[in-house]
Amino acid sequence: MSYRYDHRDSYGWDLPFGVILGLLFGFLGGVLFAPKPGKELQKDVQAFVDRLPENLNEGISTSKVRYKEIVGKTKQSIESQMEQRTQRKNALKMAEAKRREDQEYGYDY
């Protein structure tokens, strides 16, 4: 009996897992094959770690702004679609009322 891979089995974790694994191996490879002496490398790593909170905060604030933009556009799109739906519904009601009125007066097409 053969097992067929179903894309729904991954639950969307393939990409994030691959990115994290790639970053980890990339960092380790960079450290192992760095052309700098140990002390310089330690200083560079320490500087990176010291800047990490600032970089994360900047990334988080950028993400928040982007999130708000996406939510705003989505909300606007939904409101527009709802307005169009309401207009179509009203147009159908008016057409039905006109049809009934025409039938009452004997204008049956």
C-alpha positions as CSV (number, residue, x, y, z in Angstrom):
1,M,0.0,0.0,0.0
2,S,1.5,3.3,-1.0
3,Y,1.0,6.5,0.9
4,R,0.2,9.6,-1.2
5,Y,1.4,12.9,0.2
6,D,-1.4,15.3,0.9
7,H,-0.5,18.9,1.1
8,R,-3.0,19.3,3.9
9,D,-0.9,17.1,6.1
10,S,1.7,19.8,6.6
11,Y,-0.6,22.4,8.3
12,G,1.5,25.2,6.8
13,W,4.6,24.6,8.8
14,D,6.9,23.6,6.0
15,L,7.9,27.1,4.9
16,P,8.5,28.6,8.4
17,F,10.4,25.5,9.5
18,G,12.6,25.6,6.3
19,V,13.3,29.3,6.8
20,I,14.3,28.8,10.4
21,L,16.4,25.8,9.6
22,G,18.1,27.7,6.7
23,L,18.9,30.7,9.0
24,L,20.3,28.4,11.6
25,F,22.6,26.5,9.2
26,G,23.6,29.8,7.5
27,F,24.6,31.4,10.7
28,L,26.5,28.3,11.8
29,G,28.3,28.1,8.5
30,G,29.1,31.8,8.6
31,V,30.6,31.5,12.1
32,L,32.6,28.3,11.2
33,F,34.0,29.6,8.0
34,A,34.5,33.3,9.0
35,P,37.8,34.7,7.9
36,K,38.2,36.8,11.1
37,P,40.1,35.8,14.2
38,G,38.1,34.7,17.2
39,K,38.2,38.1,19.1
40,E,37.0,40.1,16.1
41,L,34.3,37.6,15.5
42,Q,33.2,37.7,19.1
43,K,33.0,41.5,18.9
44,D,30.9,41.3,15.7
45,V,28.6,38.7,17.2
46,Q,28.3,40.8,20.4
47,A,27.5,43.9,18.3
48,F,24.9,41.9,16.4
49,V,23.3,40.7,19.6
50,D,23.3,44.2,21.1
51,R,21.5,45.6,18.0
52,L,19.1,42.7,17.9
53,P,16.4,44.2,20.2
54,E,16.4,47.5,18.2
55,N,16.2,45.6,14.9
56,L,13.3,43.5,16.3
57,N,11.5,46.5,17.6
58,E,11.9,48.2,14.2
59,G,10.6,45.1,12.5
60,I,7.7,44.8,14.8
61,S,6.7,48.4,14.3
62,T,7.0,48.0,10.6
63,S,4.9,44.9,10.7
64,K,2.2,46.7,12.8
65,V,2.0,49.5,10.2
66,R,1.8,47.0,7.4
67,Y,-0.9,45.0,9.3
68,K,-3.0,48.1,9.8
69,E,-2.7,49.0,6.1
70,I,-3.8,45.5,5.1
71,V,-6.7,45.5,7.6
72,G,-7.8,48.9,6.4
73,K,-7.7,47.9,2.7
74,T,-9.6,44.6,3.5
75,K,-12.2,46.5,5.5
76,Q,-12.7,49.0,2.7
77,S,-13.0,46.2,0.2
78,I,-15.6,44.4,2.3
79,E,-17.6,47.6,2.8
80,S,-17.5,48.2,-1.0
81,Q,-18.7,44.7,-1.8
82,M,-21.5,45.0,0.8
83,E,-22.6,48.3,-0.7
84,Q,-22.6,46.7,-4.2
85,R,-24.6,43.8,-2.9
86,T,-27.1,46.1,-1.3
87,Q,-27.4,48.1,-4.5
88,R,-28.0,44.9,-6.5
89,K,-30.6,43.7,-4.0
90,N,-32.4,47.0,-4.2
91,A,-32.3,47.0,-8.0
92,L,-33.8,43.5,-8.0
93,K,-36.6,44.6,-5.6
94,M,-37.4,47.6,-7.9
95,A,-37.4,45.4,-11.0
96,E,-39.7,42.9,-9.3
97,A,-42.0,45.7,-8.2
98,K,-42.0,47.2,-11.7
99,R,-42.8,43.7,-13.1
100,R,-45.7,43.3,-10.7
101,E,-47.0,46.8,-11.5
102,D,-46.9,46.0,-15.2
103,Q,-48.8,42.8,-14.6
104,E,-51.5,44.7,-12.7
105,Y,-52.0,47.1,-15.6
106,G,-52.0,44.3,-18.1
107,Y,-48.6,45.1,-19.7
108,D,-47.5,41.4,-19.6
109,Y,-44.6,41.1,-22.0
